[in-house]
Amino acid sequence: MDQNTVKSSGYETPQGLQKDGTVINESPGAITSNSLCENECRTDLERQYEIRGNAHFHRLGWKRLAVVSIVEGIALGSLGLPYAFATLGMVAGVILTIGLGFVAMYASYQIGQVKLKFPQIAHYADVGRLLMGRWGSKLFSGSFVALLIFVVGSHCLTGAIAFKSITQSDLCSVVFSVISAAILMVLAIPPAFADIAILGYIDFASIILAIGITMIATGIQSSDGSGDSEIGRSPWSAWPKEGITFTEAIVSTNSIVFAYSFGGCLPSFMEEMHTPEDYVKTLWWLGGIQIIIYTLTGSIIYASVGQEVQSPALLSAGPLFSRVVFGIALPVIFISGSINTTVVSRYIHGKVYQNSVVRFINTTKGWATWLALVSTITAIGWVIAEAIPVFSELLSIISSLFVSGLSFYLPPVIWYVLLREGAWYEKHNWKSSIYNGVVFLVGMIVFVCGTYASVAELV
């Protein structure tokens, strides 16, 4: 008999296997059967749950992944871009939007490569253990969870703003934020990303229609003066606004950074792919569509509205059209937000139950713990939305503290430590070294300058 097994009830049981079938001391998020002995210890019903669970959570192809990624990526970020353009000027706005888009794509490529090289990584947070051991795991886990909960909070805040604009009601904004939180919670209940992808088509159509109508409405009002007195009053400028401060410039830049925060969720999405290598196709589609939509959204709405453009941008269409476009944008506000809730809940749920069949969320205990976790994450997001009720500053804080690391300066570190083959200065590594050096520098600038600017502006 293997020295790592002990006799129990007539069959061999691995040490550390609990009565409920949970194996301790395993890497978080692993969805594999560790040994024949482990399978023998489980009941036939548990094995059936595991087989069905594995099949259910590995149905994602690159096309559906593209839909999920676009839905998760092209949401609130696009709503803050026209205001960023108004602060930075048209030239700097366009350059930063395109440049940061390619930087984020390259960084995300490195994140996907480490997932392929180390298949046991189920979520971005698991990379921390490979880089820095137990402390790295805690650091990455905290940053990963905090980022997604803050993003859920930003969607809750946007939902409250949308309902307030649509209803023109005198009700306290807390009522609308509670309604937003409830909708976010309900939409996050389906645990598989392949199921969420179905809603993604509605989500994508929603944001495209909302942005398109805003562009058309602001353009018409600007040309014929039919809108509010504010609209079209101050023309757009190619250069930064007069009297711009350092903190204002950084906060506006962070709005663009936030729009490219998709890298942190990539390993979680890839974990459900039946062919993870296809993520590169998704990355090209996602990055290309984001760069085009963001550049057009920021430049056209800013050119139409001028310096008085608001954040979120949908408020700039005037009272009537703002109500219309916010109504159309409700799906993207809540579906995109719920995906972040699902990602962070999947990570926590998988880590708590590790190799137990409960992690597949197809048993009574699995569903009970899943619903409780989704409710808790949504509630924390709601508290954040109430604590920081300023849209642009909230996005800036998220970008500075979390997006700067997970989507920018950490991927180059991952390449240097986990993916690099040979010394960084060897000829075959020159190009990668330069690219990763640039990405790292961008991330550190966003982190250091952005954190200072965000706190200063919020104060």
URDA-V610007 format. One record per residue. N is the residue number from 1. RES is the residue in one small letter. NEAR is the number of other C-alpha atoms within 12 Angstrom. Layout:
<<N | RES | NEAR> <N | RES | NEAR>>
This chain:
<<1 | m | 11> <2 | d | 11> <3 | q | 10> <4 | n | 14> <5 | t | 19> <6 | v | 17> <7 | k | 16> <8 | s | 16> <9 | s | 10> <10 | g | 9> <11 | y | 17> <12 | e | 23> <13 | t | 30> <14 | p | 29> <15 | q | 23> <16 | g | 18> <17 | l | 29> <18 | q | 20> <19 | k | 18> <20 | d | 20> <21 | g | 31> <22 | t | 33> <23 | v | 35> <24 | i | 23> <25 | n | 18> <26 | e | 24> <27 | s | 31> <28 | p | 36> <29 | g | 38> <30 | a | 35> <31 | i | 34> <32 | t | 28> <33 | s | 24> <34 | n | 24> <35 | s | 19> <36 | l | 16> <37 | c | 24> <38 | e | 30> <39 | n | 29> <40 | e | 23> <41 | c | 32> <42 | r | 30> <43 | t | 16> <44 | d | 13> <45 | l | 17> <46 | e | 26> <47 | r | 25> <48 | q | 18> <49 | y | 24> <50 | e | 29> <51 | i | 21> <52 | r | 20> <53 | g | 28> <54 | n | 28> <55 | a | 20> <56 | h | 24> <57 | f | 32> <58 | h | 28> <59 | r | 27> <60 | l | 34> <61 | g | 29> <62 | w | 34> <63 | k | 30> <64 | r | 34> <65 | l | 45> <66 | a | 39> <67 | v | 36> <68 | v | 49> <69 | s | 50> <70 | i | 48> <71 | v | 44> <72 | e | 50> <73 | g | 49> <74 | i | 45> <75 | a | 50> <76 | l | 49> <77 | g | 53> <78 | s | 49> <79 | l | 49> <80 | g | 49> <81 | l | 51> <82 | p | 51> <83 | y | 47> <84 | a | 53> <85 | f | 52> <86 | a | 44> <87 | t | 43> <88 | l | 41> <89 | g | 34> <90 | m | 34> <91 | v | 25> <92 | a | 28> <93 | g | 44> <94 | v | 33> <95 | i | 23> <96 | l | 35> <97 | t | 44> <98 | i | 30> <99 | g | 28> <100 | l | 37> <101 | g | 39> <102 | f | 31> <103 | v | 35> <104 | a | 50> <105 | m | 39> <106 | y | 35> <107 | a | 44> <108 | s | 45> <109 | y | 40> <110 | q | 42> <111 | i | 45> <112 | g | 42> <113 | q | 32> <114 | v | 37> <115 | k | 37> <116 | l | 26> <117 | k | 21> <118 | f | 26> <119 | p | 28> <120 | q | 26> <121 | i | 37> <122 | a | 41> <123 | h | 45> <124 | y | 53> <125 | a | 48> <126 | d | 42> <127 | v | 46> <128 | g | 33> <129 | r | 25> <130 | l | 27> <131 | l | 26> <132 | m | 19> <133 | g | 16> <134 | r | 18> <135 | w | 17> <136 | g | 21> <137 | s | 26> <138 | k | 23> <139 | l | 24> <140 | f | 30> <141 | s | 29> <142 | g | 25> <143 | s | 32> <144 | f | 44> <145 | v | 37> <146 | a | 34> <147 | l | 43> <148 | l | 47> <149 | i | 38> <150 | f | 42> <151 | v | 51> <152 | v | 53> <153 | g | 46> <154 | s | 53> <155 | h | 52> <156 | c | 54> <157 | l | 44> <158 | t | 52> <159 | g | 44> <160 | a | 41> <161 | i | 41> <162 | a | 38> <163 | f | 34> <164 | k | 28> <165 | s | 32> <166 | i | 27> <167 | t | 20> <168 | q | 18> <169 | s | 16> <170 | d | 13> <171 | l | 14> <172 | c | 16> <173 | s | 26> <174 | v | 24> <175 | v | 22> <176 | f | 30> <177 | s | 37> <178 | v | 30> <179 | i | 28> <180 | s | 40> <181 | a | 42> <182 | a | 30> <183 | i | 32> <184 | l | 45> <185 | m | 40> <186 | v | 25> <187 | l | 33> <188 | a | 38> <189 | i | 34> <190 | p | 32> <191 | p | 41> <192 | a | 38> <193 | f | 45> <194 | a | 33> <195 | d | 26> <196 | i | 36> <197 | a | 33> <198 | i | 22> <199 | l | 29> <200 | g | 37> <201 | y | 27> <202 | i | 26> <203 | d | 35> <204 | f | 36> <205 | a | 24> <206 | s | 30> <207 | i | 40> <208 | i | 32> <209 | l | 27> <210 | a | 37> <211 | i | 45> <212 | g | 29> <213 | i | 33> <214 | t | 44> <215 | m | 37> <216 | i | 26> <217 | a | 36> <218 | t | 43> <219 | g | 28> <220 | i | 25> <221 | q | 30> <222 | s | 34> <223 | s | 18> <224 | d | 16> <225 | g | 19> <226 | s | 19> <227 | g | 25> <228 | d | 24> <229 | s | 18> <230 | e | 25> <231 | i | 34> <232 | g | 31> <233 | r | 22> <234 | s | 19> <235 | p | 24> <236 | w | 34> <237 | s | 25> <238 | a | 23> <239 | w | 21> <240 | p | 26> <241 | k | 29> <242 | e | 16> <243 | g | 12> <244 | i | 18> <245 | t | 17> <246 | f | 21> <247 | t | 28> <248 | e | 33> <249 | a | 36> <250 | i | 38> <251 | v | 43> <252 | s | 49> <253 | t | 50> <254 | n | 51> <255 | s | 49> <256 | i | 53> <257 | v | 53> <258 | f | 54> <259 | a | 48> <260 | y | 51> <261 | s | 50> <262 | f | 52> <263 | g | 48> <264 | g | 50> <265 | c | 43> <266 | l | 49> <267 | p | 41> <268 | s | 47> <269 | f | 52> <270 | m | 47> <271 | e | 42> <272 | e | 42> <273 | m | 35> <274 | h | 23> <275 | t | 22> <276 | p | 33> <277 | e | 24> <278 | d | 26> <279 | y | 39> <280 | v | 28> <281 | k | 24> <282 | t | 35> <283 | l | 42> <284 | w | 26> <285 | w | 25> <286 | l | 40> <287 | g | 38> <288 | g | 26> <289 | i | 30> <290 | q | 41> <291 | i | 39> <292 | i | 24> <293 | i | 36> <294 | y | 46> <295 | t | 37> <296 | l | 30> <297 | t | 47> <298 | g | 53> <299 | s | 42> <300 | i | 36> <301 | i | 50> <302 | y | 48> <303 | a | 39> <304 | s | 40> <305 | v | 45> <306 | g | 37> <307 | q | 34> <308 | e | 34> <309 | v | 40> <310 | q | 33> <311 | s | 36> <312 | p | 44> <313 | a | 48> <314 | l | 49> <315 | l | 41> <316 | s | 45> <317 | a | 44> <318 | g | 37> <319 | p | 26> <320 | l | 25> <321 | f | 31> <322 | s | 35> <323 | r | 28> <324 | v | 28> <325 | v | 39> <326 | f | 40> <327 | g | 31> <328 | i | 30> <329 | a | 45> <330 | l | 38> <331 | p | 36> <332 | v | 45> <333 | i | 50> <334 | f | 49> <335 | i | 49> <336 | s | 51> <337 | g | 50> <338 | s | 50> <339 | i | 50> <340 | n | 52> <341 | t | 55> <342 | t | 45> <343 | v | 50> <344 | v | 44> <345 | s | 41> <346 | r | 45> <347 | y | 40> <348 | i | 34> <349 | h | 36> <350 | g | 37> <351 | k | 32> <352 | v | 27> <353 | y | 32> <354 | q | 32> <355 | n | 38> <356 | s | 41> <357 | v | 41> <358 | v | 32> <359 | r | 41> <360 | f | 40> <361 | i | 32> <362 | n | 29> <363 | t | 21> <364 | t | 15> <365 | k | 19> <366 | g | 25> <367 | w | 21> <368 | a | 18> <369 | t | 27> <370 | w | 38> <371 | l | 27> <372 | a | 21> <373 | l | 30> <374 | v | 39> <375 | s | 29> <376 | t | 26> <377 | i | 42> <378 | t | 46> <379 | a | 29> <380 | i | 28> <381 | g | 41> <382 | w | 40> <383 | v | 24> <384 | i | 32> <385 | a | 36> <386 | e | 31> <387 | a | 21> <388 | i | 27> <389 | p | 27> <390 | v | 28> <391 | f | 40> <392 | s | 43> <393 | e | 39> <394 | l | 45> <395 | l | 53> <396 | s | 48> <397 | i | 42> <398 | i | 46> <399 | s | 49> <400 | s | 42> <401 | l | 39> <402 | f | 43> <403 | v | 47> <404 | s | 49> <405 | g | 42> <406 | l | 52> <407 | s | 50> <408 | f | 48> <409 | y | 38> <410 | l | 40> <411 | p | 47> <412 | p | 40> <413 | v | 36> <414 | i | 37> <415 | w | 38> <416 | y | 27> <417 | v | 21> <418 | l | 26> <419 | l | 29> <420 | r | 26> <421 | e | 17> <422 | g | 16> <423 | a | 16> <424 | w | 23> <425 | y | 15> <426 | e | 14> <427 | k | 13> <428 | h | 14> <429 | n | 20> <430 | w | 17> <431 | k | 15> <432 | s | 29> <433 | s | 26> <434 | i | 21> <435 | y | 29> <436 | n | 34> <437 | g | 28> <438 | v | 26> <439 | v | 38> <440 | f | 32> <441 | l | 24> <442 | v | 36> <443 | g | 38> <444 | m | 28> <445 | i | 27> <446 | v | 41> <447 | f | 34> <448 | v | 25> <449 | c | 30> <450 | g | 42> <451 | t | 31> <452 | y | 26> <453 | a | 31> <454 | s | 36> <455 | v | 24> <456 | a | 19> <457 | e | 23> <458 | l | 23> <459 | v | 11>>
